[in-house]
Amino acid sequence: MSGAIDERVERFDSIEAMATAASCRVVDHIRAGFRRRGRASLALAGGRTPLRIYEELSRWPLRWEWVDIVPTSERWVSRLSLERNGAVIRAKLLKNEAAAANYHPLIEPWETDPGHNALMWATAKAEETVSRLGRLDLALLGMGADGHVASLFAANPAARALLDPDGPRSCLLTPPAPPGPRQPRITLTFAKIAAARHVVVVIRGEQKLEALRRAWSGAGPPSAIGALLQQHRTPVEVLWAP
């Protein structure tokens, strides 16, 4: 089984080469969205791996005012924290040509109180925002060493709803629980991501590649990336760099 997943992984010699290829794919899906309905919608990962991709994307001369962008998940931390995926996307993508894109946060910058009522209100608001975007043209995902994508942790108490492939929700709360996450998060659900027209997963390093093999073979515990690779509704590309 490991050989089968290795055949599905497109390998690059450097993060720079992967970033160039990934940014071209994102642009292709943006243009396809324009052709279909005059707009495009993207769900984008945070973390370190996509940073160069976003830097390259920001310089593409597109009608960015026709592009809607939402993070795949967001941590409930200080608005100034670099752990906020929105901070990464704003700093690396929403500049240069891409400054005109329409960014839709899952958690508003001023929302920092993690009380129960605030979490419920923010999750409901995120659900409304993401639902309005309809079917996503592309979900660009990273992957954790445990096989999670977005904030879809298979060991989380809320995993049944988060990973339900036929679930009715676009967004849900991922509560903090060991082994992760440490803070509450709002995340796109598996159902929302798997309903996108296309999914691209970008990973780096041998550890992540081995985690991908385990998820595909079923040798490890259940994981979001394993479920995503096994589904047949949406094409999934995996790009890897050292």
Secondary structure as a PSIPRED ss2 file (coil, helix, strand):
# PSIPRED VFORMAT (PSIPRED V4.0)

   1 M C   1.000  0.000  0.000
   2 S H   0.000  1.000  0.000
   3 G H   0.000  1.000  0.000
   4 A H   0.000  1.000  0.000
   5 I H   0.000  1.000  0.000
   6 D H   0.000  1.000  0.000
   7 E H   0.000  1.000  0.000
   8 R H   0.000  1.000  0.000
   9 V E   0.000  0.000  1.000
  10 E E   0.000  0.000  1.000
  11 R E   0.000  0.000  1.000
  12 F C   1.000  0.000  0.000
  13 D C   1.000  0.000  0.000
  14 S C   1.000  0.000  0.000
  15 I H   0.000  1.000  0.000
  16 E H   0.000  1.000  0.000
  17 A H   0.000  1.000  0.000
  18 M H   0.000  1.000  0.000
  19 A H   0.000  1.000  0.000
  20 T H   0.000  1.000  0.000
  21 A H   0.000  1.000  0.000
  22 A H   0.000  1.000  0.000
  23 S H   0.000  1.000  0.000
  24 C H   0.000  1.000  0.000
  25 R H   0.000  1.000  0.000
  26 V H   0.000  1.000  0.000
  27 V H   0.000  1.000  0.000
  28 D H   0.000  1.000  0.000
  29 H H   0.000  1.000  0.000
  30 I H   0.000  1.000  0.000
  31 R H   0.000  1.000  0.000
  32 A H   0.000  1.000  0.000
  33 G H   0.000  1.000  0.000
  34 F H   0.000  1.000  0.000
  35 R H   0.000  1.000  0.000
  36 R H   0.000  1.000  0.000
  37 R H   0.000  1.000  0.000
  38 G C   1.000  0.000  0.000
  39 R C   1.000  0.000  0.000
  40 A E   0.000  0.000  1.000
  41 S E   0.000  0.000  1.000
  42 L E   0.000  0.000  1.000
  43 A E   0.000  0.000  1.000
  44 L E   0.000  0.000  1.000
  45 A C   1.000  0.000  0.000
  46 G C   1.000  0.000  0.000
  47 G C   1.000  0.000  0.000
  48 R C   1.000  0.000  0.000
  49 T C   1.000  0.000  0.000
  50 P C   1.000  0.000  0.000
  51 L H   0.000  1.000  0.000
  52 R H   0.000  1.000  0.000
  53 I H   0.000  1.000  0.000
  54 Y H   0.000  1.000  0.000
  55 E H   0.000  1.000  0.000
  56 E H   0.000  1.000  0.000
  57 L H   0.000  1.000  0.000
  58 S C   1.000  0.000  0.000
  59 R C   1.000  0.000  0.000
  60 W C   1.000  0.000  0.000
  61 P C   1.000  0.000  0.000
  62 L C   1.000  0.000  0.000
  63 R C   1.000  0.000  0.000
  64 W H   0.000  1.000  0.000
  65 E H   0.000  1.000  0.000
  66 W H   0.000  1.000  0.000
  67 V E   0.000  0.000  1.000
  68 D E   0.000  0.000  1.000
  69 I E   0.000  0.000  1.000
  70 V E   0.000  0.000  1.000
  71 P E   0.000  0.000  1.000
  72 T C   1.000  0.000  0.000
  73 S E   0.000  0.000  1.000
  74 E E   0.000  0.000  1.000
  75 R E   0.000  0.000  1.000
  76 W C   1.000  0.000  0.000
  77 V C   1.000  0.000  0.000
  78 S C   1.000  0.000  0.000
  79 R C   1.000  0.000  0.000
  80 L C   1.000  0.000  0.000
  81 S C   1.000  0.000  0.000
  82 L C   1.000  0.000  0.000
  83 E C   1.000  0.000  0.000
  84 R C   1.000  0.000  0.000
  85 N H   0.000  1.000  0.000
  86 G H   0.000  1.000  0.000
  87 A H   0.000  1.000  0.000
  88 V H   0.000  1.000  0.000
  89 I H   0.000  1.000  0.000
  90 R H   0.000  1.000  0.000
  91 A H   0.000  1.000  0.000
  92 K H   0.000  1.000  0.000
  93 L C   1.000  0.000  0.000
  94 L C   1.000  0.000  0.000
  95 K C   1.000  0.000  0.000
  96 N H   0.000  1.000  0.000
  97 E H   0.000  1.000  0.000
  98 A H   0.000  1.000  0.000
  99 A H   0.000  1.000  0.000
 100 A H   0.000  1.000  0.000
 101 A C   1.000  0.000  0.000
 102 N E   0.000  0.000  1.000
 103 Y E   0.000  0.000  1.000
 104 H C   1.000  0.000  0.000
 105 P C   1.000  0.000  0.000
 106 L C   1.000  0.000  0.000
 107 I C   1.000  0.000  0.000
 108 E C   1.000  0.000  0.000
 109 P C   1.000  0.000  0.000
 110 W C   1.000  0.000  0.000
 111 E C   1.000  0.000  0.000
 112 T C   1.000  0.000  0.000
 113 D C   1.000  0.000  0.000
 114 P C   1.000  0.000  0.000
 115 G C   1.000  0.000  0.000
 116 H H   0.000  1.000  0.000
 117 N H   0.000  1.000  0.000
 118 A H   0.000  1.000  0.000
 119 L H   0.000  1.000  0.000
 120 M H   0.000  1.000  0.000
 121 W H   0.000  1.000  0.000
 122 A H   0.000  1.000  0.000
 123 T H   0.000  1.000  0.000
 124 A H   0.000  1.000  0.000
 125 K H   0.000  1.000  0.000
 126 A H   0.000  1.000  0.000
 127 E H   0.000  1.000  0.000
 128 E H   0.000  1.000  0.000
 129 T H   0.000  1.000  0.000
 130 V H   0.000  1.000  0.000
 131 S H   0.000  1.000  0.000
 132 R H   0.000  1.000  0.000
 133 L C   1.000  0.000  0.000
 134 G C   1.000  0.000  0.000
 135 R C   1.000  0.000  0.000
 136 L C   1.000  0.000  0.000
 137 D C   1.000  0.000  0.000
 138 L E   0.000  0.000  1.000
 139 A E   0.000  0.000  1.000
 140 L E   0.000  0.000  1.000
 141 L E   0.000  0.000  1.000
 142 G C   1.000  0.000  0.000
 143 M C   1.000  0.000  0.000
 144 G C   1.000  0.000  0.000
 145 A C   1.000  0.000  0.000
 146 D C   1.000  0.000  0.000
 147 G C   1.000  0.000  0.000
 148 H C   1.000  0.000  0.000
 149 V E   0.000  0.000  1.000
 150 A C   1.000  0.000  0.000
 151 S C   1.000  0.000  0.000
 152 L E   0.000  0.000  1.000
 153 F C   1.000  0.000  0.000
 154 A C   1.000  0.000  0.000
 155 A C   1.000  0.000  0.000
 156 N C   1.000  0.000  0.000
 157 P C   1.000  0.000  0.000
 158 A C   1.000  0.000  0.000
 159 A H   0.000  1.000  0.000
 160 R H   0.000  1.000  0.000
 161 A H   0.000  1.000  0.000
 162 L H   0.000  1.000  0.000
 163 L C   1.000  0.000  0.000
 164 D C   1.000  0.000  0.000
 165 P C   1.000  0.000  0.000
 166 D C   1.000  0.000  0.000
 167 G C   1.000  0.000  0.000
 168 P C   1.000  0.000  0.000
 169 R C   1.000  0.000  0.000
 170 S C   1.000  0.000  0.000
 171 C E   0.000  0.000  1.000
 172 L E   0.000  0.000  1.000
 173 L E   0.000  0.000  1.000
 174 T E   0.000  0.000  1.000
 175 P C   1.000  0.000  0.000
 176 P C   1.000  0.000  0.000
 177 A C   1.000  0.000  0.000
 178 P C   1.000  0.000  0.000
 179 P C   1.000  0.000  0.000
 180 G C   1.000  0.000  0.000
 181 P C   1.000  0.000  0.000
 182 R C   1.000  0.000  0.000
 183 Q C   1.000  0.000  0.000
 184 P C   1.000  0.000  0.000
 185 R E   0.000  0.000  1.000
 186 I E   0.000  0.000  1.000
 187 T E   0.000  0.000  1.000
 188 L E   0.000  0.000  1.000
 189 T C   1.000  0.000  0.000
 190 F H   0.000  1.000  0.000
 191 A H   0.000  1.000  0.000
 192 K H   0.000  1.000  0.000
 193 I H   0.000  1.000  0.000
 194 A H   0.000  1.000  0.000
 195 A C   1.000  0.000  0.000
 196 A C   1.000  0.000  0.000
 197 R C   1.000  0.000  0.000
 198 H C   1.000  0.000  0.000
 199 V E   0.000  0.000  1.000
 200 V E   0.000  0.000  1.000
 201 V E   0.000  0.000  1.000
 202 V E   0.000  0.000  1.000
 203 I E   0.000  0.000  1.000
 204 R E   0.000  0.000  1.000
 205 G H   0.000  1.000  0.000
 206 E H   0.000  1.000  0.000
 207 Q H   0.000  1.000  0.000
 208 K H   0.000  1.000  0.000
 209 L H   0.000  1.000  0.000
 210 E H   0.000  1.000  0.000
 211 A H   0.000  1.000  0.000
 212 L H   0.000  1.000  0.000
 213 R H   0.000  1.000  0.000
 214 R H   0.000  1.000  0.000
 215 A H   0.000  1.000  0.000
 216 W H   0.000  1.000  0.000
 217 S H   0.000  1.000  0.000
 218 G C   1.000  0.000  0.000
 219 A C   1.000  0.000  0.000
 220 G C   1.000  0.000  0.000
 221 P C   1.000  0.000  0.000
 222 P C   1.000  0.000  0.000
 223 S C   1.000  0.000  0.000
 224 A H   0.000  1.000  0.000
 225 I H   0.000  1.000  0.000
 226 G H   0.000  1.000  0.000
 227 A H   0.000  1.000  0.000
 228 L H   0.000  1.000  0.000
 229 L H   0.000  1.000  0.000
 230 Q H   0.000  1.000  0.000
 231 Q C   1.000  0.000  0.000
 232 H C   1.000  0.000  0.000
 233 R C   1.000  0.000  0.000
 234 T C   1.000  0.000  0.000
 235 P C   1.000  0.000  0.000
 236 V E   0.000  0.000  1.000
 237 E E   0.000  0.000  1.000
 238 V E   0.000  0.000  1.000
 239 L E   0.000  0.000  1.000
 240 W E   0.000  0.000  1.000
 241 A E   0.000  0.000  1.000
 242 P C   1.000  0.000  0.000
